[in-house]
Amino acid sequence: MVPSVDNLKIIRAGSTMRDPEVWIHELDGLKIRDLEQSLGVLNLATVTLVETDGQHILIDTSWEGTESTTPVPAGQNRLIKELEYFRVRPEDIDEIFITHWHGDHWENIYLFPQARVYYAGCSQSFVRKKLGLISAENEILKLKEGQDWHRGMEIISTDGHSDHDHSIVIHYKKKVFVAAGDAIVSKMYYHTETFFPNNRVVSFQEHLKVSFRKIVAKADFIIPGHDGPFVNYKRQQTGTNS
């Protein structure tokens, strides 16, 4: 039996109004973005907290929905309040894993200057350049698929949305959760088996499909990049075992 992590919490269930319906019905993406801003919904990434091996680990840190990399003052940052709800202080966070280096998934790193930042599939110089945009000087460490990291956690490559996406498989309460990043953006993208139409979606369609199938084959529950967790009913339909 695979050992379990000690605790798993969804600190921020991500959000987006740019689900597949936007593209299928050819709605104006910029107008949808403006509507997100006016409603205060924004395009916020999911933030997951794992406790294992005596460590508090965040999977992605999200951002606060600004187009600028200038950090929102900590006292005004919603992620601080979301952590407080679970009685977690920024200084309690020991490690951070970033699924991929699109700004909406990592720009809150500055809140955790003491945390070690883990990454996969890209270079150290690439990560340092990103962190430099928010004047962050965290210790950084590289991981790769299959590498031992922590009890109850597994790293898998799920590229396609970017050239370096990785997801985290988490064993908790005899179930398998996969923090998918934007390999699976939301439940609607999962339901329709479509992919966020960034500048890679046409050329890397097969990569996206392989990553999607890899996640579906493993997960009992999927934690998507911009939505709350949900049951992986496609695995149950196909009878796939992890």
RORO-215362 format. One line per field, with one value per residue: residue number from 0; x, y, z of N, C-alpha, C in turn. Coordinates in steps of 0.1 Angstrom, whole numbers. Layout:
BEGIN
i <- (NUM; ...)
nc1 <- (X; ...)
nc2 <- (Y; ...)
nc3 <- (Z; ...)
cac1 <- (X; ...)
cac2 <- (Y; ...)
cac3 <- (Z; ...)
cc1 <- (X; ...)
cc2 <- (Y; ...)
cc3 <- (Z; ...)
//
This chain:
BEGIN
i <- (0; 1; 2; 3; 4; 5; 6; 7; 8; 9; 10; 11; 12; 13; 14; 15; 16; 17; 18; 19; 20; 21; 22; 23; 24; 25; 26; 27; 28; 29; 30; 31; 32; 33; 34; 35; 36; 37; 38; 39; 40; 41; 42; 43; 44; 45; 46; 47; 48; 49; 50; 51; 52; 53; 54; 55; 56; 57; 58; 59; 60; 61; 62; 63; 64; 65; 66; 67; 68; 69; 70; 71; 72; 73; 74; 75; 76; 77; 78; 79; 80; 81; 82; 83; 84; 85; 86; 87; 88; 89; 90; 91; 92; 93; 94; 95; 96; 97; 98; 99; 100; 101; 102; 103; 104; 105; 106; 107; 108; 109; 110; 111; 112; 113; 114; 115; 116; 117; 118; 119; 120; 121; 122; 123; 124; 125; 126; 127; 128; 129; 130; 131; 132; 133; 134; 135; 136; 137; 138; 139; 140; 141; 142; 143; 144; 145; 146; 147; 148; 149; 150; 151; 152; 153; 154; 155; 156; 157; 158; 159; 160; 161; 162; 163; 164; 165; 166; 167; 168; 169; 170; 171; 172; 173; 174; 175; 176; 177; 178; 179; 180; 181; 182; 183; 184; 185; 186; 187; 188; 189; 190; 191; 192; 193; 194; 195; 196; 197; 198; 199; 200; 201; 202; 203; 204; 205; 206; 207; 208; 209; 210; 211; 212; 213; 214; 215; 216; 217; 218; 219; 220; 221; 222; 223; 224; 225; 226; 227; 228; 229; 230; 231; 232; 233; 234; 235; 236; 237; 238; 239; 240; 241)
nc1 <- (8; 6; 20; 3; -2; -2; -21; -45; -55; -76; -67; -73; -99; -97; -106; -123; -137; -134; -141; -146; -170; -168; -150; -161; -185; -175; -171; -159; -128; -113; -133; -146; -125; -125; -150; -147; -129; -145; -165; -151; -143; -121; -91; -82; -57; -58; -49; -32; -27; -4; 4; 31; 57; 64; 64; 50; 35; 29; 11; 14; 9; -8; -20; -30; -46; -38; -25; 1; 34; 40; 41; 11; 5; 12; -7; -31; -35; -54; -48; -34; -55; -70; -53; -52; -78; -75; -58; -31; 0; 19; 47; 47; 48; 68; 77; 73; 57; 57; 35; 36; 51; 34; 22; -1; 0; 21; 28; 24; 45; 62; 51; 62; 90; 108; 104; 113; 115; 103; 107; 102; 111; 122; 148; 172; 180; 158; 138; 149; 149; 121; 114; 129; 113; 95; 111; 120; 139; 141; 153; 159; 150; 154; 132; 122; 102; 91; 110; 120; 104; 85; 68; 39; 36; 39; 56; 47; 52; 33; 31; 23; 3; 22; 58; 68; 50; 42; 25; 12; 8; -11; -15; -41; -61; -67; -73; -66; -54; -49; -31; -34; -26; -26; -29; -53; -77; -102; -133; -151; -134; -123; -146; -154; -132; -113; -89; -72; -70; -42; -12; 0; -19; -28; -5; 5; -14; -15; 4; -10; -33; -21; -11; -35; -47; -29; -33; -60; -59; -47; -60; -84; -97; -96; -77; -81; -65; -79; -103; -125; -119; -128; -147; -131; -148; -144; -124; -136; -155; -140; -128; -102; -72; -51)
nc2 <- (-12; 22; 48; 74; 110; 133; 153; 171; 200; 222; 253; 275; 273; 274; 297; 306; 323; 316; 291; 262; 269; 296; 297; 279; 291; 313; 337; 369; 369; 389; 406; 389; 386; 413; 413; 394; 408; 429; 416; 406; 380; 370; 353; 330; 308; 274; 266; 244; 227; 205; 184; 166; 144; 161; 186; 216; 220; 239; 236; 253; 288; 307; 340; 374; 384; 406; 424; 433; 425; 436; 432; 427; 443; 425; 426; 431; 409; 383; 356; 353; 357; 335; 314; 319; 312; 284; 284; 287; 302; 324; 320; 294; 278; 255; 245; 249; 239; 245; 240; 249; 276; 299; 331; 334; 312; 314; 339; 347; 339; 356; 360; 341; 340; 324; 299; 269; 265; 244; 230; 217; 203; 226; 251; 262; 288; 299; 298; 314; 338; 343; 345; 368; 388; 394; 401; 380; 358; 331; 298; 275; 243; 215; 191; 158; 137; 108; 110; 106; 124; 133; 115; 98; 113; 119; 128; 138; 141; 163; 177; 201; 222; 240; 237; 225; 215; 199; 176; 167; 137; 127; 108; 101; 94; 68; 73; 86; 116; 140; 168; 189; 212; 232; 212; 200; 222; 230; 216; 216; 217; 192; 176; 180; 172; 191; 217; 245; 273; 283; 295; 271; 251; 240; 230; 212; 193; 164; 160; 172; 155; 131; 138; 144; 118; 104; 115; 110; 82; 77; 91; 93; 115; 147; 176; 205; 232; 256; 254; 238; 206; 174; 143; 118; 107; 96; 77; 58; 50; 37; 18; 19; 12; 26)
nc3 <- (0; -8; 10; 29; 26; 54; 56; 36; 19; 2; -4; -19; -41; -74; -101; -131; -159; -184; -196; -218; -232; -238; -260; -278; -284; -296; -282; -272; -259; -246; -237; -220; -201; -191; -179; -160; -143; -135; -121; -100; -101; -115; -129; -113; -100; -86; -53; -34; -3; 12; 38; 50; 60; 80; 68; 54; 24; -4; -34; -62; -60; -69; -80; -77; -96; -111; -138; -136; -124; -100; -66; -47; -17; 13; 34; 20; 4; -7; -5; 18; 37; 31; 38; 65; 73; 75; 96; 91; 87; 66; 72; 80; 58; 42; 18; -18; -47; -81; -107; -134; -151; -157; -151; -134; -118; -100; -90; -64; -48; -35; -10; 6; 15; 29; 20; 3; -32; -55; -88; -121; -153; -166; -169; -144; -147; -161; -141; -122; -135; -137; -110; -104; -114; -95; -75; -58; -39; -33; -22; -47; -62; -83; -96; -110; -131; -114; -94; -60; -35; -14; 12; 1; -22; -57; -86; -118; -153; -173; -198; -224; -222; -214; -221; -199; -180; -149; -128; -96; -79; -53; -24; -3; 25; 15; -11; -44; -54; -79; -84; -110; -123; -152; -170; -168; -169; -157; -144; -165; -188; -185; -187; -213; -226; -237; -243; -229; -250; -256; -271; -278; -282; -307; -320; -302; -296; -294; -273; -252; -250; -243; -218; -205; -205; -189; -164; -159; -158; -134; -112; -85; -77; -92; -90; -104; -124; -123; -107; -83; -66; -81; -87; -106; -129; -154; -153; -138; -156; -176; -162; -154; -136; -110)
cac1 <- (0; 13; 18; -6; 2; -9; -33; -46; -65; -77; -67; -80; -104; -94; -118; -121; -149; -130; -143; -148; -181; -163; -143; -170; -195; -167; -172; -147; -120; -109; -145; -148; -115; -130; -161; -141; -124; -156; -172; -142; -140; -107; -87; -73; -53; -60; -38; -33; -17; -1; 13; 37; 71; 66; 65; 38; 39; 19; 12; 11; 6; -17; -17; -41; -54; -33; -16; 14; 40; 42; 33; 1; 9; 7; -20; -42; -35; -64; -43; -31; -67; -74; -45; -56; -90; -70; -49; -18; 6; 29; 59; 45; 50; 82; 81; 63; 59; 50; 31; 42; 55; 26; 22; -13; 2; 33; 33; 23; 57; 69; 46; 68; 104; 116; 101; 121; 107; 106; 103; 105; 110; 127; 161; 174; 180; 144; 131; 155; 144; 107; 114; 134; 102; 88; 122; 120; 153; 140; 161; 152; 155; 148; 127; 118; 92; 95; 120; 115; 103; 79; 59; 26; 35; 46; 57; 45; 52; 20; 34; 14; -1; 36; 67; 74; 40; 42; 14; 15; -1; -12; -22; -47; -73; -69; -77; -55; -57; -39; -31; -32; -23; -35; -31; -68; -79; -114; -141; -157; -124; -122; -159; -155; -119; -107; -77; -72; -65; -31; -5; 5; -29; -29; 7; 8; -26; -12; 10; -21; -41; -13; -11; -49; -50; -21; -40; -73; -55; -42; -67; -97; -102; -87; -76; -77; -58; -88; -116; -124; -117; -140; -145; -127; -157; -139; -116; -146; -162; -132; -123; -87; -67; -39)
cac2 <- (0; 35; 56; 86; 122; 135; 162; 177; 210; 231; 266; 283; 266; 283; 302; 312; 323; 312; 277; 259; 276; 309; 295; 272; 301; 324; 349; 377; 366; 401; 411; 380; 390; 425; 409; 387; 418; 437; 408; 401; 365; 368; 340; 326; 294; 266; 265; 231; 225; 192; 182; 153; 144; 173; 198; 222; 222; 245; 233; 266; 299; 316; 354; 382; 388; 418; 423; 437; 416; 444; 424; 433; 443; 412; 429; 432; 397; 374; 343; 354; 355; 321; 306; 322; 304; 271; 286; 286; 315; 323; 314; 279; 271; 251; 242; 252; 233; 252; 231; 255; 290; 310; 340; 332; 300; 315; 352; 350; 333; 366; 359; 330; 342; 314; 285; 263; 265; 232; 231; 206; 204; 238; 253; 270; 302; 303; 300; 326; 350; 345; 350; 381; 397; 398; 403; 368; 351; 318; 287; 267; 230; 209; 177; 153; 127; 96; 112; 106; 138; 132; 104; 100; 123; 115; 139; 132; 151; 165; 188; 204; 235; 246; 226; 220; 212; 187; 174; 160; 127; 127; 97; 107; 87; 57; 78; 92; 129; 146; 183; 188; 224; 235; 201; 200; 236; 230; 204; 216; 212; 177; 170; 181; 168; 201; 223; 260; 276; 292; 295; 258; 241; 234; 223; 202; 186; 151; 161; 175; 143; 121; 142; 142; 104; 100; 120; 102; 68; 76; 99; 91; 129; 156; 190; 212; 244; 268; 250; 229; 192; 167; 129; 114; 97; 89; 65; 47; 45; 29; 7; 20; 12; 33)
cac3 <- (0; -9; 22; 27; 33; 67; 55; 23; 20; -9; 2; -29; -53; -85; -108; -145; -167; -198; -199; -232; -238; -244; -273; -287; -289; -302; -274; -271; -248; -239; -230; -208; -191; -185; -171; -148; -134; -129; -111; -90; -102; -120; -134; -102; -100; -74; -44; -26; 8; 16; 50; 50; 64; 89; 60; 48; 10; -13; -49; -68; -51; -76; -81; -73; -108; -116; -150; -133; -114; -88; -56; -39; -3; 20; 41; 11; -4; -3; -2; 33; 44; 28; 47; 79; 76; 80; 107; 85; 85; 55; 77; 82; 45; 41; 4; -28; -60; -92; -118; -146; -148; -161; -139; -125; -109; -91; -86; -49; -42; -27; 3; 13; 12; 35; 15; -8; -44; -64; -102; -130; -167; -171; -164; -132; -151; -164; -129; -115; -143; -133; -96; -104; -118; -82; -65; -49; -39; -26; -26; -57; -63; -94; -95; -123; -130; -108; -84; -47; -29; -1; 14; -4; -33; -69; -96; -132; -164; -180; -207; -235; -219; -216; -224; -187; -170; -141; -119; -84; -75; -38; -18; 10; 29; 6; -24; -52; -59; -88; -86; -124; -129; -163; -179; -168; -163; -149; -146; -179; -198; -183; -192; -228; -231; -245; -237; -229; -263; -257; -284; -280; -282; -320; -324; -292; -292; -289; -260; -243; -249; -235; -204; -200; -202; -178; -152; -158; -155; -120; -102; -80; -77; -99; -85; -116; -123; -120; -103; -72; -69; -85; -90; -119; -134; -167; -149; -134; -168; -184; -153; -153; -123; -109)
cc1 <- (9; 10; 10; 1; -6; -22; -33; -57; -64; -78; -74; -85; -105; -107; -114; -135; -146; -130; -145; -159; -177; -158; -153; -180; -188; -170; -159; -139; -116; -121; -148; -138; -120; -141; -157; -136; -135; -164; -164; -139; -126; -103; -76; -70; -56; -48; -41; -23; -16; 8; 18; 52; 74; 68; 51; 42; 27; 22; 6; 7; -4; -12; -30; -48; -50; -24; -2; 20; 44; 34; 22; 6; 3; -6; -32; -44; -45; -59; -39; -43; -72; -66; -49; -69; -86; -60; -34; -12; 16; 42; 59; 48; 65; 87; 69; 67; 51; 47; 36; 43; 48; 22; 10; -11; 14; 36; 31; 35; 63; 63; 53; 83; 113; 114; 110; 111; 112; 100; 107; 103; 115; 141; 161; 173; 166; 137; 136; 150; 129; 107; 119; 123; 95; 98; 122; 134; 152; 150; 153; 158; 147; 144; 124; 108; 98; 105; 113; 115; 98; 70; 45; 24; 44; 45; 56; 45; 39; 21; 23; 9; 11; 45; 73; 63; 43; 30; 19; 4; 0; -20; -27; -60; -77; -74; -65; -61; -46; -41; -26; -26; -32; -34; -46; -72; -91; -122; -148; -147; -123; -134; -159; -142; -113; -96; -77; -64; -54; -23; 1; -6; -30; -17; 10; -4; -24; -5; -1; -30; -34; -13; -25; -51; -41; -27; -52; -70; -51; -52; -81; -104; -91; -89; -72; -70; -66; -102; -114; -123; -130; -137; -141; -136; -153; -131; -126; -153; -154; -126; -108; -83; -54; -27)
cc2 <- (13; 43; 69; 98; 124; 143; 168; 188; 218; 245; 276; 274; 276; 287; 307; 312; 320; 297; 275; 266; 289; 307; 288; 282; 313; 337; 357; 375; 378; 407; 402; 383; 403; 422; 402; 398; 426; 429; 404; 386; 362; 354; 335; 311; 287; 266; 253; 231; 211; 192; 167; 154; 156; 186; 203; 226; 228; 240; 245; 276; 309; 330; 361; 388; 401; 415; 427; 427; 424; 437; 433; 432; 431; 414; 429; 419; 387; 360; 342; 351; 340; 311; 307; 314; 290; 272; 283; 300; 313; 317; 299; 271; 268; 250; 246; 244; 240; 242; 236; 270; 300; 318; 338; 320; 303; 329; 356; 344; 343; 366; 349; 330; 331; 300; 281; 261; 253; 234; 219; 209; 217; 241; 262; 285; 307; 306; 312; 339; 353; 351; 364; 392; 402; 400; 392; 361; 338; 308; 279; 253; 223; 194; 172; 141; 114; 98; 112; 120; 137; 120; 107; 109; 117; 126; 132; 144; 151; 177; 189; 218; 244; 234; 220; 216; 199; 187; 166; 150; 126; 116; 102; 99; 76; 60; 85; 105; 134; 161; 185; 200; 226; 224; 197; 213; 236; 217; 204; 213; 197; 170; 169; 176; 178; 208; 238; 264; 287; 290; 281; 248; 234; 225; 211; 194; 172; 150; 163; 163; 133; 125; 140; 127; 99; 104; 111; 87; 66; 81; 92; 105; 138; 170; 198; 225; 256; 263; 242; 215; 185; 152; 127; 103; 90; 77; 54; 42; 35; 17; 7; 19; 19; 24)
cc3 <- (0; 3; 19; 32; 45; 65; 41; 24; 7; -3; -7; -40; -64; -93; -122; -151; -182; -200; -214; -240; -245; -258; -283; -293; -294; -295; -274; -258; -239; -231; -218; -197; -184; -175; -158; -138; -127; -119; -99; -90; -105; -124; -124; -102; -86; -66; -34; -15; 12; 28; 50; 54; 73; 81; 55; 34; 2; -28; -56; -57; -57; -77; -76; -84; -114; -129; -148; -123; -101; -77; -49; -24; 5; 27; 33; 2; 1; 1; 13; 41; 43; 37; 61; 83; 81; 90; 103; 83; 73; 60; 80; 69; 43; 26; -5; -41; -70; -104; -131; -144; -157; -149; -129; -116; -99; -86; -72; -42; -32; -12; 12; 11; 18; 29; 3; -20; -53; -78; -109; -144; -174; -164; -151; -136; -155; -152; -122; -122; -139; -119; -95; -107; -105; -71; -54; -50; -32; -31; -36; -59; -75; -91; -109; -120; -124; -96; -70; -41; -15; 0; 9; -16; -44; -79; -110; -142; -172; -190; -218; -234; -220; -219; -211; -176; -163; -131; -107; -80; -59; -33; -4; 13; 19; -8; -31; -58; -68; -89; -100; -130; -141; -174; -179; -161; -154; -152; -160; -190; -197; -190; -207; -235; -241; -237; -239; -242; -262; -270; -287; -284; -295; -322; -314; -287; -287; -276; -249; -240; -241; -221; -197; -196; -191; -165; -149; -154; -140; -109; -98; -80; -84; -92; -97; -114; -119; -116; -90; -76; -73; -87; -104; -125; -147; -164; -145; -146; -176; -175; -152; -139; -122; -106)
//
